Amino acid sequence: MLINYIKYNKIMSAIALYFFVSVMLKVLFSIDILMPCLWNSLFHFDCPGCGLTTAFIKVLSFDFHGAFHTNSLVFLLIPFGLFLVYSDISKFKKRIN
């Protein structure tokens, strides 16, 4: 079932794989292959999403205080993202049955 879901959502699966690999490389080996913020690169000021990946990495490291100060939006986006993934998988299960 998981393989079928990944095949059905190829683009999102590729993005999730890149994000997972890049975060694990950053956390475990301090290798930074994360993409820079396009908004910051073009306009030279932070967008509301700047620092979300860093905040997510800090959450994975249980540094909640640092994550809050990096970008507090991460504490809204993690539960919302998990809900969206759960609902999408539920819809996919109903579709294949």
ChimeraX attribute file (.defattr): number of C-alpha atoms within 10 A of each C-alpha:
attribute: neighborCount
match mode: 1-to-1
recipient: residues
	/A:1	10
	/A:2	9
	/A:3	8
	/A:4	11
	/A:5	15
	/A:6	13
	/A:7	12
	/A:8	12
	/A:9	11
	/A:10	12
	/A:11	11
	/A:12	12
	/A:13	14
	/A:14	12
	/A:15	11
	/A:16	12
	/A:17	12
	/A:18	14
	/A:19	16
	/A:20	12
	/A:21	14
	/A:22	18
	/A:23	22
	/A:24	16
	/A:25	15
	/A:26	16
	/A:27	15
	/A:28	8
	/A:29	9
	/A:30	11
	/A:31	12
	/A:32	12
	/A:33	13
	/A:34	15
	/A:35	9
	/A:36	9
	/A:37	15
	/A:38	12
	/A:39	14
	/A:40	12
	/A:41	10
	/A:42	8
	/A:43	9
	/A:44	10
	/A:45	11
	/A:46	13
	/A:47	12
	/A:48	10
	/A:49	13
	/A:50	18
	/A:51	19
	/A:52	19
	/A:53	19
	/A:54	18
	/A:55	24
	/A:56	23
	/A:57	19
	/A:58	18
	/A:59	18
	/A:60	14
	/A:61	12
	/A:62	11
	/A:63	13
	/A:64	17
	/A:65	12
	/A:66	16
	/A:67	24
	/A:68	17
	/A:69	11
	/A:70	18
	/A:71	18
	/A:72	17
	/A:73	18
	/A:74	20
	/A:75	16
	/A:76	9
	/A:77	13
	/A:78	13
	/A:79	11
	/A:80	12
	/A:81	11
	/A:82	11
	/A:83	12
	/A:84	12
	/A:85	12
	/A:86	12
	/A:87	12
	/A:88	13
	/A:89	15
	/A:90	11
	/A:91	11
	/A:92	15
	/A:93	13
	/A:94	9
	/A:95	8
	/A:96	9
	/A:97	5
